[in-house]
Amino acid sequence: MPPVALVLIVGLVMWLVAVSAPRVDVGETLRLAIAGILFLLGIVFAISGVMAFRASKTTVDPRKPEASSALVSSGVYRYSRNPMYVGFALVLAAWAVFLASAWALLGVPFFVAYMNRFQIAPEEQALGEIFGEEFTAYMQRVRRWI
């Protein structure tokens, strides 16, 4: 499943949970400020990841890691092996805060667990086969998420 589609599905489920669960009573200004900051950080992470891939002229399609032509380890990839996914998780966290729902926050760890198991693990296996020791050294230097 494309990660963007998963974000949309998880976001929809988070909204469904939020409308049927009690809201967390936080001041609206604070809630919107936190949601806005998380959202902007998420967008910055995701776009930085895409831009680094584009600059290296390699695929941004996570469903085809075998099409990777370069191991990107500069820019935001010095801090996270998956900045686009970090960005998506931050956007989902922003959505939960915006919805004022503690229960909706459960969407974030679900997204992370799903991505670890069904997206990142296969990507890392494919990248290990393509880039070998270089990728192994990169994995030892840089955390999976942040």
DSSP file with accessible surface (Angstrom, degrees, kcal/mol):
  #  RESIDUE AA STRUCTURE BP1 BP2  ACC     N-H-->O    O-->H-N    N-H-->O    O-->H-N    TCO  KAPPA ALPHA  PHI   PSI    X-CA   Y-CA   Z-CA
    1    1 A M              0   0  101      0, 0.0     5,-0.1     0, 0.0   117,-0.0   0.000 360.0 360.0 360.0 133.2    0.0    0.0    0.0
    2    2 A P    >>  -     0   0   52      0, 0.0     4,-2.0     0, 0.0     3,-0.5  -0.378 360.0-126.5 -61.7 136.2    1.4    3.4   -0.8
    3    3 A P  H 3> S+     0   0    8      0, 0.0     4,-2.6     0, 0.0     5,-0.2   0.853 108.8  56.7 -55.3 -36.8    2.3    5.2    2.4
    4    4 A V  H 3> S+     0   0   83      1,-0.2     4,-2.2     2,-0.2     5,-0.2   0.915 106.3  50.4 -63.0 -39.3    0.3    8.3    1.5
    5    5 A A  H <> S+     0   0   35     -3,-0.5     4,-2.5     2,-0.2    -1,-0.2   0.913 109.5  51.0 -63.7 -40.8   -2.8    6.1    1.1
    6    6 A L  H  X S+     0   0    8     -4,-2.0     4,-3.2     1,-0.2     5,-0.3   0.918 107.8  52.6 -62.5 -41.9   -2.1    4.6    4.6
    7    7 A V  H  X S+     0   0   20     -4,-2.6     4,-2.8     1,-0.2    -1,-0.2   0.927 110.7  47.9 -58.9 -43.9   -1.8    8.1    6.1
    8    8 A L  H  X S+     0   0  122     -4,-2.2     4,-2.2     2,-0.2    -2,-0.2   0.920 113.7  46.3 -65.1 -42.2   -5.2    9.0    4.6
    9    9 A I  H  X S+     0   0   86     -4,-2.5     4,-2.5     2,-0.2    -2,-0.2   0.943 114.8  46.1 -65.9 -47.4   -6.8    5.8    5.9
   10   10 A V  H  X S+     0   0    7     -4,-3.2     4,-2.8     1,-0.2    -2,-0.2   0.923 112.0  52.7 -62.1 -41.5   -5.3    6.1    9.4
   11   11 A G  H  X S+     0   0   11     -4,-2.8     4,-2.1    -5,-0.3    -1,-0.2   0.899 109.0  49.4 -60.5 -40.0   -6.3    9.8    9.4
   12   12 A L  H  X S+     0   0   99     -4,-2.2     4,-2.5     2,-0.2    -1,-0.2   0.929 111.8  47.8 -64.8 -45.3   -9.9    8.8    8.5
   13   13 A V  H  X S+     0   0   77     -4,-2.5     4,-2.6     1,-0.2     5,-0.2   0.910 109.7  54.0 -62.8 -39.6  -10.0    6.2   11.3
   14   14 A M  H  X S+     0   0    4     -4,-2.8     4,-2.6     1,-0.2    -1,-0.2   0.910 109.0  48.4 -60.7 -41.4   -8.5    8.8   13.7
   15   15 A W  H  X S+     0   0  111     -4,-2.1     4,-2.3     2,-0.2    -2,-0.2   0.927 110.1  51.3 -64.5 -44.1  -11.3   11.2   12.8
   16   16 A L  H  X S+     0   0   87     -4,-2.5     4,-0.8     1,-0.2    -2,-0.2   0.897 112.6  46.5 -60.6 -39.8  -14.0    8.5   13.3
   17   17 A V  H >X S+     0   0   51     -4,-2.6     3,-0.8     1,-0.2     4,-0.7   0.929 111.0  52.8 -65.4 -44.3  -12.5    7.7   16.7
   18   18 A A  H >< S+     0   0    9     -4,-2.6     3,-0.7     1,-0.3    -2,-0.2   0.868 105.8  52.1 -63.6 -37.2  -12.4   11.4   17.6
   19   19 A V  H 3< S+     0   0   90     -4,-2.3    -1,-0.3     1,-0.2    -2,-0.2   0.712 115.5  42.1 -75.2 -16.0  -16.0   12.1   16.8
   20   20 A S  H << S+     0   0  101     -3,-0.8    -1,-0.2    -4,-0.8    -2,-0.2   0.398 108.4  67.5-108.3   2.2  -17.1    9.2   19.0
   21   21 A A  S << S-     0   0   23     -4,-0.7     2,-0.0    -3,-0.7    83,-0.0  -0.827  93.8 -87.8-119.0 158.7  -14.8    9.8   22.0
   22   22 A P        -     0   0  105      0, 0.0    80,-0.4     0, 0.0    81,-0.3  -0.349  45.7-119.0 -63.7 145.4  -14.6   12.5   24.5
   23   23 A R        -     0   0  153     78,-0.1     2,-0.5    -4,-0.1    78,-0.2  -0.531  20.2-115.6 -82.5 150.5  -12.5   15.5   23.5
   24   24 A V        -     0   0   66     76,-3.0     2,-1.3    -2,-0.2    -1,-0.0  -0.777  29.6-130.4 -84.1 125.2   -9.4   16.6   25.5
   25   25 A D        +     0   0  164     -2,-0.5     2,-0.4     3,-0.0    -1,-0.0  -0.672  49.1 145.9 -85.5  95.4  -10.2   20.0   26.9
   26   26 A V        -     0   0   56     -2,-1.3    -2,-0.0    74,-0.0     5,-0.0  -0.952  59.8 -86.1-124.2 148.6   -7.2   22.1   26.0
   27   27 A G     >  -     0   0   49     -2,-0.4     4,-2.8     1,-0.1     5,-0.2  -0.257  36.3-128.6 -54.9 138.1   -7.2   25.8   25.1
   28   28 A E  H  > S+     0   0  125      1,-0.2     4,-2.8     2,-0.2     5,-0.3   0.890 106.0  52.7 -60.9 -40.0   -8.0   26.2   21.5
   29   29 A T  H  > S+     0   0  122      1,-0.2     4,-2.4     2,-0.2    -1,-0.2   0.941 112.9  43.9 -62.4 -46.4   -5.0   28.5   20.9
   30   30 A L  H  > S+     0   0   98      2,-0.2     4,-2.8     1,-0.2     5,-0.3   0.925 114.1  50.4 -63.5 -46.0   -2.6   26.1   22.4
   31   31 A R  H  X S+     0   0   26     -4,-2.8     4,-2.6     1,-0.2     5,-0.2   0.937 113.6  44.5 -58.7 -47.6   -4.1   23.1   20.6
   32   32 A L  H  X S+     0   0   67     -4,-2.8     4,-2.6    -5,-0.2    -1,-0.2   0.880 112.5  52.4 -67.8 -35.1   -4.0   24.8   17.2
   33   33 A A  H  X S+     0   0   49     -4,-2.4     4,-2.6    -5,-0.3    -2,-0.2   0.942 112.3  44.5 -65.1 -46.5   -0.4   26.1   17.9
   34   34 A I  H  X S+     0   0   71     -4,-2.8     4,-2.7     2,-0.2     5,-0.2   0.935 114.9  48.8 -63.7 -44.8    0.8   22.6   18.7
   35   35 A A  H  X S+     0   0    8     -4,-2.6     4,-2.6    -5,-0.3    -1,-0.2   0.921 112.2  49.5 -60.8 -42.7   -1.0   21.0   15.8
   36   36 A G  H  X S+     0   0   32     -4,-2.6     4,-2.7    -5,-0.2    -2,-0.2   0.915 111.3  47.8 -64.1 -43.0    0.4   23.7   13.5
   37   37 A I  H  X S+     0   0  106     -4,-2.6     4,-2.7     2,-0.2     5,-0.2   0.938 113.9  46.8 -64.3 -46.9    4.0   23.2   14.7
   38   38 A L  H  X S+     0   0   39     -4,-2.7     4,-2.4     2,-0.2    -2,-0.2   0.916 113.2  49.9 -60.6 -42.3    3.7   19.4   14.3
   39   39 A F  H  X S+     0   0   97     -4,-2.6     4,-2.6    -5,-0.2    -2,-0.2   0.941 111.9  46.6 -62.7 -47.9    2.2   19.7   10.9
   40   40 A L  H  X S+     0   0  113     -4,-2.7     4,-2.7     1,-0.2    -2,-0.2   0.915 112.5  50.2 -63.1 -42.3    4.9   22.1    9.6
   41   41 A L  H  X S+     0   0   82     -4,-2.7     4,-2.6    -5,-0.2    -1,-0.2   0.912 111.0  50.5 -60.2 -42.5    7.6   19.9   11.0
   42   42 A G  H  X S+     0   0    0     -4,-2.4     4,-2.6    -5,-0.2     5,-0.2   0.927 111.2  47.1 -61.3 -44.6    6.0   16.9    9.3
   43   43 A I  H  X S+     0   0   60     -4,-2.6     4,-2.9     2,-0.2     5,-0.3   0.920 111.6  51.2 -64.7 -42.0    5.8   18.7    6.0
   44   44 A V  H  X S+     0   0   86     -4,-2.7     4,-2.5     1,-0.2     5,-0.2   0.938 112.3  46.6 -61.1 -46.1    9.4   19.9    6.3
   45   45 A F  H  X S+     0   0   36     -4,-2.6     4,-2.1     2,-0.2    -2,-0.2   0.949 115.6  45.0 -60.1 -50.4   10.7   16.4    7.0
   46   46 A A  H  X S+     0   0   14     -4,-2.6     4,-2.2     1,-0.2    -2,-0.2   0.936 116.1  44.4 -63.5 -46.5    8.7   14.8    4.2
   47   47 A I  H  X S+     0   0   88     -4,-2.9     4,-3.0     1,-0.2     5,-0.2   0.902 110.9  54.8 -67.8 -37.8    9.6   17.4    1.6
   48   48 A S  H  X S+     0   0   43     -4,-2.5     4,-2.2    -5,-0.3    -1,-0.2   0.899 108.6  49.8 -60.9 -39.4   13.2   17.4    2.6
   49   49 A G  H  X S+     0   0    0     -4,-2.1     4,-2.0    -5,-0.2    -2,-0.2   0.933 111.9  46.6 -64.5 -45.2   13.3   13.7    2.1
   50   50 A V  H  X S+     0   0   49     -4,-2.2     4,-2.7     1,-0.2    -2,-0.2   0.931 111.9  51.2 -62.7 -44.0   11.7   14.0   -1.4
   51   51 A M  H  X S+     0   0  122     -4,-3.0     4,-2.7     1,-0.2    -1,-0.2   0.895 108.3  51.7 -63.1 -38.7   14.1   16.8   -2.4
   52   52 A A  H  X S+     0   0   16     -4,-2.2     4,-1.6    -5,-0.2    -1,-0.2   0.903 111.3  47.6 -65.0 -40.0   17.1   14.8   -1.3
   53   53 A F  H  <>S+     0   0   40     -4,-2.0     5,-2.1     2,-0.2     4,-0.3   0.918 112.5  48.9 -64.7 -44.8   16.0   11.8   -3.4
   54   54 A R  H ><5S+     0   0  157     -4,-2.7     3,-1.4     1,-0.2    -2,-0.2   0.915 108.8  53.0 -61.4 -42.8   15.3   14.1   -6.4
   55   55 A A  H 3<5S+     0   0   78     -4,-2.7    -1,-0.2     1,-0.3    -2,-0.2   0.851 111.5  46.5 -62.2 -32.9   18.7   15.7   -6.1
   56   56 A S  T 3<5S-     0   0   46     -4,-1.6    -1,-0.3    -5,-0.2    -2,-0.2   0.408 110.8-126.4 -87.8  -0.2   20.3   12.2   -6.1
   57   57 A K  T < 5 +     0   0  176     -3,-1.4     2,-0.3    -4,-0.3    -3,-0.2   0.897  64.3 131.6  55.3  46.6   18.2   11.3   -9.1
   58   58 A T      < -     0   0   11     -5,-2.1    -1,-0.2    11,-0.1    10,-0.1  -0.836  63.1 -79.9-123.4 166.1   16.8    8.1   -7.4
   59   59 A T        -     0   0   37      8,-0.4    11,-0.1    -2,-0.3    -1,-0.1  -0.302  23.7-167.2 -68.6 143.1   13.3    6.8   -7.0
   60   60 A V        +     0   0   40      8,-0.0    -1,-0.1    -7,-0.0    -6,-0.0   0.364  59.2 109.9-103.6   1.0   10.9    8.2   -4.4
   61   61 A D    >   -     0   0   37      1,-0.2     3,-1.7     3,-0.2     6,-0.2  -0.657  52.4-165.6 -80.5 106.2    8.5    5.3   -5.0
   62   62 A P  T 3  S+     0   0   30      0, 0.0    -1,-0.2     0, 0.0    -3,-0.0   0.648  82.4  69.1 -71.0 -11.0    8.7    3.2   -1.8
   63   63 A R  T 3  S+     0   0  141      1,-0.2     3,-0.1     2,-0.1    -2,-0.1   0.607 103.5  44.5 -80.1  -9.5    6.9    0.3   -3.4
   64   64 A K    X   +     0   0  110     -3,-1.7     3,-2.0     1,-0.1    -1,-0.2  -0.476  60.0 154.3-131.5  63.3    9.9   -0.2   -5.7
   65   65 A P  G >  S+     0   0   18      0, 0.0     3,-2.0     0, 0.0    -1,-0.1   0.798  70.9  69.8 -63.3 -23.6   13.1    0.0   -3.6
   66   66 A E  G 3  S+     0   0  125      1,-0.3    -2,-0.0    -3,-0.1    -3,-0.0   0.688  88.9  64.7 -67.3 -13.8   14.9   -2.2   -6.1
   67   67 A A  G <  S+     0   0   56     -3,-2.0    -8,-0.4    -6,-0.2    -1,-0.3   0.441  74.1 126.0 -86.9   2.4   14.7    0.7   -8.5
   68   68 A S    <   -     0   0   20     -3,-2.0     3,-0.1     1,-0.1   -10,-0.1  -0.399  35.3-179.3 -65.2 131.7   17.0    2.8   -6.2
   69   69 A S        +     0   0   82      1,-0.2     2,-0.3    -2,-0.1    -1,-0.1   0.487  65.9  29.9-109.2  -7.9   20.0    4.1   -8.1
   70   70 A A  S    S-     0   0   32    -11,-0.1     2,-0.8     2,-0.0    -1,-0.2  -0.992  71.0-126.5-150.7 145.5   21.7    5.9   -5.2
   71   71 A L        -     0   0   25     -2,-0.3     2,-0.6    -3,-0.1   -18,-0.0  -0.853  30.1-150.1 -91.7 112.4   22.0    5.5   -1.4
   72   72 A V        +     0   0    7     -2,-0.8   -19,-0.1     1,-0.1   -20,-0.0  -0.768  36.6 148.8 -89.0 118.6   21.0    8.9   -0.1
   73   73 A S        +     0   0   41     -2,-0.6     2,-0.2   -21,-0.1    -1,-0.1   0.205  46.2  86.0-133.7  13.5   22.7    9.7    3.2
   74   74 A S  S >  S+     0   0   68      3,-0.1     3,-1.7   -22,-0.1     5,-0.1  -0.559  79.3  15.6-109.9 175.5   23.0   13.5    3.1
   75   75 A G  G >  S-     0   0   34      1,-0.3     3,-2.0     2,-0.2     4,-0.2  -0.360 135.8  -6.8  64.1-137.4   20.7   16.2    4.1
   76   76 A V  G >> S+     0   0   22      1,-0.3     3,-1.8   -28,-0.2     4,-1.3   0.750 126.5  74.6 -64.5 -19.9   17.9   15.1    6.3
   77   77 A Y  G <4 S+     0   0    8     -3,-1.7    -1,-0.3     1,-0.3    -2,-0.2   0.555  80.9  70.9 -73.9  -3.1   19.0   11.5    5.8
   78   78 A R  G <4 S+     0   0  143     -3,-2.0    -1,-0.3     1,-0.1    -2,-0.2   0.692 109.6  33.2 -77.3 -18.9   21.9   12.2    8.2
   79   79 A Y  T <4 S+     0   0  137     -3,-1.8     2,-0.3     1,-0.3    64,-0.3   0.649 129.5  20.2-110.0 -24.4   19.3   12.2   11.0
   80   80 A S     <  -     0   0    0     -4,-1.3    -1,-0.3    66,-0.1    64,-0.2  -0.983  52.4-149.4-149.2 137.4   16.7    9.7    9.9
   81   81 A R  S    S+     0   0   34     62,-2.1    63,-0.1    -2,-0.3    64,-0.1   0.658 104.6  34.9 -77.2 -13.5   16.7    6.8    7.4
   82   82 A N     >  +     0   0   14     62,-0.6     4,-2.4    63,-0.3     3,-0.4  -0.408  64.8 153.9-137.5  58.9   13.0    7.5    6.8
   83   83 A P  H  > S+     0   0    0      0, 0.0     4,-2.7     0, 0.0     5,-0.1   0.829  75.8  57.9 -64.0 -28.8   12.3   11.2    7.0
   84   84 A M  H  > S+     0   0   27      2,-0.2     4,-2.2     1,-0.2   -38,-0.2   0.929 110.0  44.1 -65.3 -39.9    9.3   11.0    4.7
   85   85 A Y  H  > S+     0   0   13     -3,-0.4     4,-2.5     2,-0.2    -1,-0.2   0.872 111.1  53.7 -72.2 -36.1    7.7    8.5    7.1
   86   86 A V  H  X S+     0   0   10     -4,-2.4     4,-2.5     2,-0.2    -1,-0.2   0.932 109.0  51.0 -59.2 -44.2    8.7   10.7   10.1
   87   87 A G  H  X S+     0   0    0     -4,-2.7     4,-2.3     1,-0.2    -2,-0.2   0.921 109.4  49.0 -59.8 -43.4    7.0   13.5    8.3
   88   88 A F  H  X S+     0   0   42     -4,-2.2     4,-2.4     1,-0.2    -1,-0.2   0.905 110.5  51.0 -63.6 -41.4    3.8   11.5    7.8
   89   89 A A  H  X S+     0   0   12     -4,-2.5     4,-2.4     1,-0.2    -1,-0.2   0.908 110.3  49.7 -63.7 -39.5    3.9   10.4   11.5
   90   90 A L  H  X S+     0   0   39     -4,-2.5     4,-2.6     2,-0.2    -2,-0.2   0.891 109.1  51.8 -66.0 -38.4    4.2   14.0   12.6
   91   91 A V  H  X S+     0   0   31     -4,-2.3     4,-2.3     2,-0.2    -2,-0.2   0.921 110.4  48.8 -63.5 -41.4    1.3   15.0   10.3
   92   92 A L  H  X S+     0   0    4     -4,-2.4     4,-2.3     2,-0.2    -2,-0.2   0.904 110.4  50.8 -65.2 -38.6   -0.8   12.3   11.9
   93   93 A A  H  X S+     0   0   17     -4,-2.4     4,-2.4     2,-0.2    -2,-0.2   0.919 109.6  51.1 -63.6 -40.7    0.2   13.5   15.4
   94   94 A A  H  X S+     0   0    4     -4,-2.6     4,-2.9     1,-0.2    -2,-0.2   0.909 108.4  52.2 -61.1 -40.8   -0.8   17.0   14.3
   95   95 A W  H  X S+     0   0   85     -4,-2.3     4,-2.5     2,-0.2    -2,-0.2   0.921 108.9  49.6 -62.3 -44.3   -4.2   15.7   13.1
   96   96 A A  H  X>S+     0   0    1     -4,-2.3     5,-1.8     2,-0.2     4,-0.6   0.917 112.7  47.2 -62.7 -42.3   -4.8   14.0   16.5
   97   97 A V  H ><5S+     0   0   34     -4,-2.4     3,-1.1     2,-0.2    -2,-0.2   0.927 111.3  51.1 -64.9 -44.0   -3.9   17.2   18.4
   98   98 A F  H 3<5S+     0   0   95     -4,-2.9    -2,-0.2     1,-0.3    -1,-0.2   0.908 109.7  50.2 -58.3 -40.5   -6.2   19.2   16.0
   99   99 A L  H 3<5S-     0   0   19     -4,-2.5    -1,-0.3    -5,-0.2    -2,-0.2   0.608 105.2-134.3 -73.9 -10.7   -9.0   16.7   16.7
  100  100 A A  T <<5 +     0   0    7     -3,-1.1   -76,-3.0    -4,-0.6     2,-0.5   0.904  58.7 137.3  56.4  45.8   -8.4   17.1   20.5
  101  101 A S     >< -     0   0    5     -5,-1.8     4,-1.0   -78,-0.2    -1,-0.2  -0.946  44.8-169.9-130.8 115.1   -8.6   13.4   20.9
  102  102 A A  T  4 S+     0   0   56     -2,-0.5     3,-0.5   -80,-0.4     4,-0.4   0.880  95.6  54.3 -64.5 -37.5   -6.2   11.3   23.0
  103  103 A W  T >4 S+     0   0  155    -81,-0.3     3,-1.5     1,-0.2    -1,-0.2   0.872 101.1  58.5 -65.5 -35.2   -7.7    8.1   21.5
  104  104 A A  G >4 S+     0   0    1      1,-0.3     3,-2.3     2,-0.2     4,-0.3   0.814  90.1  72.8 -64.7 -27.2   -6.9    9.4   18.0
  105  105 A L  G >< S+     0   0   79     -4,-1.0     3,-1.6    -3,-0.5    -1,-0.3   0.756  79.2  75.9 -58.7 -22.9   -3.3    9.6   19.0
  106  106 A L  G <> S+     0   0   99     -3,-1.5     4,-1.7    -4,-0.4    -1,-0.3   0.719  79.9  72.4 -62.2 -19.0   -3.2    5.8   18.8
  107  107 A G  H <> S+     0   0   10     -3,-2.3     4,-2.5    -4,-0.2    -1,-0.3   0.839  90.0  59.4 -63.2 -31.4   -3.2    6.2   15.1
  108  108 A V  H <> S+     0   0   27     -3,-1.6     4,-2.6    -4,-0.3     5,-0.2   0.968 107.1  41.4 -67.3 -53.5    0.4    7.3   15.2
  109  109 A P  H  > S+     0   0   74      0, 0.0     4,-2.8     0, 0.0     5,-0.2   0.869 114.3  54.6 -64.3 -30.1    1.9    4.2   16.9
  110  110 A F  H  X S+     0   0  113     -4,-1.7     4,-2.8     2,-0.2     5,-0.2   0.951 109.3  47.4 -62.5 -46.9   -0.2    2.1   14.6
  111  111 A F  H  X S+     0   0    0     -4,-2.5     4,-2.8     1,-0.2     5,-0.2   0.934 113.5  48.0 -58.2 -46.6    1.2    3.9   11.6
  112  112 A V  H  X S+     0   0   36     -4,-2.6     4,-2.7     2,-0.2    -1,-0.2   0.932 113.4  46.8 -62.1 -46.7    4.8    3.5   12.9
  113  113 A A  H  X S+     0   0   56     -4,-2.8     4,-2.2     2,-0.2     5,-0.2   0.922 113.7  48.2 -62.6 -44.3    4.3   -0.2   13.6
  114  114 A Y  H  X>S+     0   0   59     -4,-2.8     4,-3.1    -5,-0.2     5,-0.5   0.936 113.1  47.8 -61.2 -46.7    2.7   -0.9   10.2
  115  115 A M  I  X>S+     0   0    1     -4,-2.8     5,-3.7    -5,-0.2     4,-1.6   0.909 110.6  52.0 -63.4 -41.9    5.4    1.0    8.4
  116  116 A N  I  <>S+     0   0   41     -4,-2.7     5,-1.5    -5,-0.2    -1,-0.2   0.926 119.7  34.4 -58.0 -45.4    8.2   -0.8   10.3
  117  117 A R  I  <5S+     0   0  158     -4,-2.2    -2,-0.2    -5,-0.2    -1,-0.2   0.927 130.7  24.7 -79.3 -47.5    6.7   -4.2    9.5
  118  118 A F  I  <5S+     0   0  111     -4,-3.1    -3,-0.2    -5,-0.2    -2,-0.2   0.623 133.0  21.0-102.9 -12.9    5.3   -3.9    6.0
  119  119 A Q  I  X<S+     0   0   17     -4,-1.6     4,-1.9    -5,-0.5    -3,-0.2   0.738 122.2  40.2-118.2 -56.3    7.2   -1.1    4.4
  120  120 A I  I  ><S+     0   0    0     -5,-3.7     4,-3.2     2,-0.2     5,-0.3   0.920 111.2  54.5 -70.3 -44.4   10.5   -0.3    6.0
  121  121 A A  H  ><S+     0   0   42     -5,-1.5     4,-2.1    -6,-0.5    -1,-0.2   0.946 112.8  43.1 -57.8 -48.1   11.7   -3.9    6.7
  122  122 A P  H  > S+     0   0   61      0, 0.0     4,-2.4     0, 0.0    -1,-0.2   0.901 114.3  52.0 -64.5 -36.5   11.2   -4.9    3.0
  123  123 A E  H  X S+     0   0   20     -4,-1.9     4,-2.9     1,-0.2     5,-0.2   0.935 109.7  48.8 -61.3 -46.8   12.9   -1.6    1.9
  124  124 A E  H  X S+     0   0   25     -4,-3.2     4,-2.4     1,-0.2    -1,-0.2   0.884 110.1  51.5 -63.8 -36.3   15.9   -2.2    4.1
  125  125 A Q  H  X S+     0   0  130     -4,-2.1     4,-1.9    -5,-0.3    -1,-0.2   0.948 112.9  45.1 -64.2 -46.6   16.3   -5.8    2.8
  126  126 A A  H  X S+     0   0   15     -4,-2.4     4,-2.0     1,-0.2    -2,-0.2   0.918 114.0  48.6 -63.8 -42.9   16.2   -4.6   -0.8
  127  127 A L  H  X S+     0   0   30     -4,-2.9     4,-3.3     1,-0.2     5,-0.4   0.871 108.4  54.8 -67.0 -34.8   18.6   -1.7   -0.1
  128  128 A G  H  X S+     0   0   24     -4,-2.4     4,-1.7    -5,-0.2    -1,-0.2   0.891 108.9  48.3 -62.7 -39.1   20.9   -4.1    1.7
  129  129 A E  H  < S+     0   0  146     -4,-1.9    -2,-0.2     2,-0.2    -1,-0.2   0.871 118.3  40.5 -68.8 -35.6   21.0   -6.3   -1.4
  130  130 A I  H  < S+     0   0   71     -4,-2.0    -2,-0.2    -5,-0.1    -3,-0.2   0.930 130.1  23.9 -78.3 -46.9   21.7   -3.3   -3.7
  131  131 A F  H >X S-     0   0   35     -4,-3.3     3,-1.4     1,-0.2     4,-0.6   0.485  83.7-178.3-106.3  -5.3   24.2   -1.3   -1.6
  132  132 A G  H >X  +     0   0   30     -4,-1.7     4,-2.1    -5,-0.4     3,-0.5  -0.094  68.3   8.1  52.7-127.0   25.7   -4.0    0.7
  133  133 A E  H 3> S+     0   0  156      1,-0.2     4,-2.8     2,-0.2    -1,-0.3   0.814 126.7  60.7 -60.0 -34.2   28.2   -2.8    3.2
  134  134 A E  H <> S+     0   0  114     -3,-1.4     4,-2.0     2,-0.2    -1,-0.2   0.928 108.9  43.1 -60.8 -42.2   27.6    0.8    2.4
  135  135 A F  H <X S+     0   0    7     -4,-0.6     4,-2.8    -3,-0.5    -2,-0.2   0.906 111.8  53.8 -71.6 -38.2   23.9    0.4    3.5
  136  136 A T  H  X S+     0   0   54     -4,-2.1     4,-1.6     1,-0.2    -2,-0.2   0.932 110.4  47.0 -60.7 -44.4   24.9   -1.7    6.6
  137  137 A A  H  X S+     0   0   39     -4,-2.8     4,-1.5     2,-0.2    -1,-0.2   0.905 111.6  51.7 -64.1 -39.9   27.3    1.1    7.7
  138  138 A Y  H  X S+     0   0    5     -4,-2.0     4,-2.5    -5,-0.2     3,-0.3   0.924 107.2  52.6 -62.9 -42.7   24.6    3.7    7.1
  139  139 A M  H  < S+     0   0   64     -4,-2.8    -1,-0.2     1,-0.2    -2,-0.2   0.845 109.1  50.2 -62.6 -32.9   22.1    1.7    9.2
  140  140 A Q  H  < S+     0   0  159     -4,-1.6    -1,-0.2    -5,-0.2    -2,-0.2   0.796 115.7  42.7 -75.7 -27.1   24.6    1.6   12.0
  141  141 A R  H  < S+     0   0  157     -4,-1.5     2,-0.4    -3,-0.3    -2,-0.2   0.809 114.7  46.8 -84.8 -34.7   25.1    5.4   11.8
  142  142 A V  S  < S-     0   0    9     -4,-2.5    -1,-0.1    -5,-0.1   -63,-0.1  -0.935  80.6-122.2-122.9 133.2   21.6    6.6   11.4
  143  143 A R        -     0   0  179     -2,-0.4   -62,-2.1   -64,-0.3   -61,-0.3  -0.295  22.5-120.4 -69.6 155.9   18.5    5.7   13.3
  144  144 A R  S    S+     0   0   69    -64,-0.2   -62,-0.6   -63,-0.1    -1,-0.1   0.894 102.9   6.1 -62.8 -45.1   15.4    4.3   11.5
  145  145 A W              0   0   43      1,-0.2   -63,-0.3   -64,-0.1   -59,-0.1   0.816 360.0 360.0-105.7 -73.9   13.1    7.0   12.6
  146  146 A I              0   0  108    -66,-0.1    -1,-0.2   -65,-0.1   -66,-0.1  -0.989 360.0 360.0-161.4 360.0   14.8    9.8   14.5
